[in-house]
Amino acid sequence: MKDKSYHSSGWIFLLRHIVLKSEMIPKNKFLNIITSKMTSMKKAILKTPAKLLLISILLTGIFIGNAQEKFGGLALYTVRNAMGSDAKATLQAVADAGFKNIEAAGYADGKFYNMAPKDFKKLLEELGLKPISTHQGSVTLDNADAMMADVKAAGFKYFVIPVPPMGLFKVDPATRTMGMTGGASNLAEIISTLGKKAKSAGLELLYHNHDFEFKKDADGIVTIDYLLEHCDPEYVNFQMDLYWVTKADADPVAYFEKYPGRFKIWHVKDMDKEGRFAPVGNGQIDFARILANKKLSGMKYYMVEQDMTFDGMKPLEAIKISHEGLKKFGFE
């Protein structure tokens, strides 16, 4: 028969094991390990109710701490170069920075970052990351069905059109401005068709904005307004990029009020005094005001994104700053 000192040392070992494992591995595997460890000490637990209460309190504290640390999403476009060099190590760094959701931007030839859809999904699960959305800029009416099947297999919920597809998106290098050809009506027809395909595939389609959609085109039409008014919300909704809306001198909250419930995901990125991309909290955008209208907007998820970094800052450094910045504004 074991004496009390055995049980005490056993609890100390278990607690040390819990703390170490909670910091090193994804929570799903962590829970399995702890369940196994506690099962092996079941008899001791049943005989020591006071210790059971103590361990329950400590476990609860650890789980709550982990849950509080892991929140928010990251658009992997922010770390695209690192993802191209070493996707696994980069995703580990994203998880270590405190993010729990991701948005992909690296699909080509039926793979996500050179991984088959199911392999990519498995890697994310191992790292404790959840696939939410993916930017699919190469989509066409012809390849959409196969592409959407891959997106579904990888575990994503949202299929995002990042720019006007099928060659409609244009960039003027001389003026460093963006635009599109074909007109708003043509774009609405294309994304509506894609939206119906997405719904059939078990996905939701979103259109992601830049600044040009908030300005009048050659026909005097504000493209984003046309899309919001002519695309059926059953098939097409929107990912609002808060930086680009601000850059266009438009007000995100005014759009939430005029078109409530249409903006399912936000891109959260800041703007510095020079108008450049900045980590969240290091710029001038009033995220607190915008966040106060979350419910009105229809937002279900948000993704930190920073297209470029400046002044020697590395993207993997910027995402850590942004994750801390999210806390200041109350993002959860």
C-alpha positions in Angstrom: 0.0 0.0 0.0 1.4 3.4 -1.0 1.8 6.1 1.6 0.6 9.7 1.5 4.0 10.9 0.3 3.6 8.8 -2.8 0.3 10.5 -3.7 1.8 13.9 -3.1 4.8 13.3 -5.3 2.5 11.9 -7.9 0.4 15.0 -8.0 3.5 17.2 -8.2 4.7 15.2 -11.2 1.4 15.4 -12.9 1.1 19.1 -12.4 4.6 19.7 -13.8 3.7 17.4 -16.7 0.5 19.4 -17.3 2.3 22.8 -17.4 5.1 21.6 -19.7 2.7 19.9 -22.2 0.2 22.7 -22.3 3.0 25.0 -23.6 4.5 22.6 -26.1 1.7 20.9 -27.9 -1.8 21.6 -29.5 -4.6 21.5 -27.0 -6.4 18.5 -28.6 -3.3 16.3 -28.1 -2.7 17.9 -24.7 -6.2 16.9 -23.5 -5.6 13.3 -24.6 -2.4 13.1 -22.7 -3.9 14.5 -19.5 -6.9 12.2 -19.7 -4.5 9.3 -20.0 -2.3 10.5 -17.0 -5.3 11.1 -14.8 -6.9 7.7 -15.6 -3.8 6.0 -14.4 -4.2 7.8 -11.0 -8.0 7.4 -10.8 -8.0 5.4 -7.6 -5.8 8.0 -5.8 -8.1 10.8 -7.0 -11.2 9.1 -5.7 -9.6 8.6 -2.3 -8.4 12.2 -2.0 -11.3 14.6 -2.7 -9.4 17.6 -1.5 -6.6 16.9 -4.0 -9.2 16.4 -6.7 -10.7 19.8 -6.0 -7.2 21.3 -6.1 -6.2 19.7 -9.4 -9.6 20.7 -11.0 -9.0 24.3 -10.1 -5.4 24.2 -11.4 -6.5 22.5 -14.6 -9.3 25.0 -15.2 -6.8 27.8 -14.7 -4.4 26.4 -17.3 -7.2 25.7 -19.8 -8.6 29.2 -19.4 -5.1 30.7 -19.8 -4.5 28.8 -23.0 -7.9 29.8 -24.4 -7.2 33.5 -23.6 -3.9 33.4 -25.3 -5.1 31.8 -28.5 -7.5 34.0 -30.4 -7.9 35.8 -33.7 -7.0 35.0 -37.2 -4.0 35.7 -39.5 -4.1 36.1 -43.2 -1.1 34.0 -44.4 -0.5 36.5 -47.2 1.3 38.5 -44.4 3.9 35.8 -44.2 3.8 34.6 -47.8 7.6 34.5 -48.3 8.2 32.5 -45.2 5.3 30.2 -46.1 7.0 29.6 -49.4 10.3 28.7 -47.8 9.1 26.6 -44.8 5.4 26.3 -44.4 5.4 24.1 -41.3 7.9 26.3 -39.4 6.0 29.4 -40.3 2.6 28.0 -39.3 4.2 27.0 -36.0 5.4 30.6 -35.5 1.8 31.8 -36.3 0.5 29.5 -33.6 3.2 30.6 -31.2 2.2 34.2 -31.8 -1.2 33.4 -30.3 -3.4 33.0 -33.4 -5.9 30.2 -33.7 -7.5 30.8 -37.1 -5.8 31.2 -40.5 -6.7 32.4 -44.0 -4.7 30.8 -46.8 -3.3 32.6 -49.9 -1.2 29.9 -51.4 -3.2 27.6 -53.7 -1.7 26.3 -56.9 -2.1 23.1 -59.0 -4.6 21.6 -56.6 -2.4 22.1 -53.5 -2.1 24.5 -50.6 1.5 25.6 -50.1 2.6 22.5 -52.0 0.5 20.2 -49.8 -2.5 18.2 -50.8 -5.7 19.6 -49.3 -6.1 16.8 -46.7 -2.4 17.0 -45.8 -2.6 20.8 -45.2 -5.7 20.3 -43.1 -3.9 17.6 -41.0 -0.9 19.9 -40.5 -3.1 22.7 -39.2 -4.9 20.3 -36.8 -1.5 19.2 -35.4 -0.5 22.8 -34.8 -3.8 23.8 -33.2 -4.8 26.1 -36.1 -8.2 26.3 -37.8 -8.7 26.9 -41.5 -11.4 29.5 -42.0 -11.0 31.2 -45.3 -8.8 31.1 -48.4 -8.1 33.6 -51.2 -8.5 32.0 -54.5 -7.4 34.6 -57.0 -6.9 32.1 -59.9 -10.6 31.0 -60.0 -12.4 30.9 -63.3 -15.9 29.7 -64.3 -14.2 26.6 -65.7 -11.9 25.6 -62.8 -14.2 26.6 -60.0 -15.8 23.2 -59.3 -12.5 21.4 -58.9 -11.0 24.3 -56.9 -13.9 24.4 -54.6 -13.7 20.7 -54.0 -10.1 21.2 -52.9 -11.0 24.1 -50.6 -13.7 22.0 -49.0 -11.3 19.1 -48.5 -8.8 21.3 -46.8 -11.5 22.2 -44.2 -12.2 25.8 -45.1 -15.6 27.5 -44.7 -15.2 30.6 -46.9 -14.0 30.8 -50.5 -12.8 34.4 -51.0 -12.4 36.2 -54.3 -9.5 38.6 -53.5 -9.6 40.7 -56.6 -11.8 40.8 -59.8 -11.1 37.4 -61.3 -10.4 36.1 -64.8 -8.1 38.9 -65.9 -10.4 41.8 -64.9 -8.0 43.1 -62.2 -5.5 45.8 -63.3 -2.6 47.5 -61.7 -1.0 50.7 -63.1 2.7 50.6 -62.2 3.2 54.3 -63.1 0.6 55.6 -60.7 0.7 52.6 -58.3 -3.1 52.4 -58.5 -5.5 49.5 -58.8 -8.6 49.1 -60.9 -10.6 46.7 -63.1 -12.0 46.3 -66.5 -15.4 45.0 -67.6 -17.6 47.1 -65.3 -19.5 46.4 -62.1 -22.4 44.6 -63.8 -20.1 42.0 -65.4 -18.2 41.5 -62.1 -21.5 41.0 -60.2 -22.6 38.4 -62.7 -19.4 36.5 -62.5 -19.2 36.4 -58.7 -22.9 35.5 -58.4 -22.3 32.5 -60.7 -19.3 31.5 -58.5 -21.4 32.1 -55.4 -24.0 29.5 -56.5 -21.2 27.0 -57.2 -19.7 27.7 -53.8 -23.0 27.0 -52.1 -23.4 23.8 -54.0 -20.0 22.8 -52.7 -20.9 23.5 -49.1 -18.9 26.8 -49.0 -19.7 30.5 -48.6 -18.3 33.0 -51.2 -17.0 36.3 -50.1 -15.6 39.2 -52.2 -12.6 41.1 -50.8 -12.2 44.8 -51.5 -9.4 47.1 -52.1 -9.8 50.9 -52.5 -10.9 51.3 -56.1 -14.3 49.6 -55.5 -15.3 52.5 -53.3 -14.6 55.1 -56.0 -16.8 55.9 -59.0 -15.7 54.2 -62.2 -15.8 55.6 -65.7 -19.6 55.1 -65.8 -20.1 56.9 -62.5 -20.8 53.6 -60.6 -19.3 52.8 -57.2 -18.5 49.1 -57.7 -18.9 48.0 -54.1 -22.3 49.6 -53.8 -23.4 47.9 -57.1 -22.2 44.5 -55.9 -23.9 44.9 -52.5 -27.2 45.8 -54.1 -27.2 43.3 -57.0 -25.6 40.2 -55.5 -27.9 37.9 -53.6 -26.7 37.5 -50.0 -27.7 33.8 -50.2 -24.7 33.4 -52.6 -22.4 36.4 -52.2 -21.2 38.3 -49.2 -18.1 40.3 -48.4 -14.8 40.4 -46.6 -14.2 44.0 -45.7 -10.5 45.1 -45.7 -10.6 47.9 -43.1 -7.3 49.5 -44.3 -8.4 49.8 -48.0 -11.9 51.2 -47.0 -10.1 53.8 -44.9 -7.6 54.5 -47.8 -10.6 55.2 -50.1 -11.9 57.8 -47.6 -14.9 55.7 -46.9 -16.4 54.8 -43.5 -16.7 51.1 -42.6 -19.5 51.8 -40.1 -21.5 53.7 -42.6 -21.4 50.6 -44.8 -22.4 48.4 -41.9 -25.4 50.7 -41.4 -26.4 50.7 -45.0 -25.8 47.0 -45.7 -26.1 45.2 -42.3 -25.0 41.6 -42.0 -23.1 41.5 -45.3 -19.5 41.6 -44.0 -18.7 38.1 -42.7 -14.9 38.5 -42.3 -12.8 41.6 -41.7 -9.2 42.2 -42.7 -7.7 44.1 -39.7 -4.6 46.1 -40.5 -3.6 49.5 -39.5 -2.4 52.6 -41.4 0.5 54.8 -40.2 0.8 58.6 -40.6 2.3 58.1 -44.0 -0.5 56.0 -45.2 1.5 52.8 -45.1 0.5 49.4 -43.7 1.2 49.1 -40.0 0.8 46.5 -37.3 -2.5 46.7 -35.5 -2.3 49.4 -32.8 0.6 51.2 -34.4 -1.5 53.3 -36.7 -4.5 55.6 -36.8 -7.5 53.5 -37.6 -10.2 53.6 -34.9 -10.7 49.9 -34.5 -12.6 50.4 -31.2 -15.4 52.3 -33.0 -15.5 49.7 -35.8 -15.5 46.8 -33.4 -18.4 48.3 -31.5 -20.4 47.7 -34.7 -19.3 44.1 -35.1 -22.8 42.6 -34.7 -24.3 45.1 -37.2 -21.7 44.2 -39.8 -22.4 40.5 -39.6 -18.7 39.8 -38.8 -18.1 36.1 -37.8 -14.3 36.1 -38.1 -11.4 38.6 -38.5 -7.9 38.2 -40.0 -4.9 40.3 -39.2 -3.2 41.2 -42.5 -0.2 43.4 -43.3 0.7 43.4 -47.0 4.2 44.9 -46.5 6.4 45.8 -43.5 8.7 48.8 -43.3 11.7 50.2 -41.5 13.4 46.8 -41.1 10.5 45.1 -39.4 10.0 41.4 -40.4 6.5 40.0 -41.0 6.9 37.5 -38.3 7.7 40.3 -35.9 4.8 42.4 -37.1 2.2 39.6 -36.4 3.3 39.5 -32.8 2.9 43.2 -32.4 -0.5 43.0 -34.1 -1.7 40.2 -31.9 -0.9 42.3 -28.8 -2.6 45.3 -30.5 -5.8 43.3 -30.9 -6.1 43.1 -27.2 -6.0 46.9 -26.8 -9.1 47.2 -28.9 -11.0 44.3 -27.4 -10.8 41.8 -30.2 -11.4 38.3 -29.0 
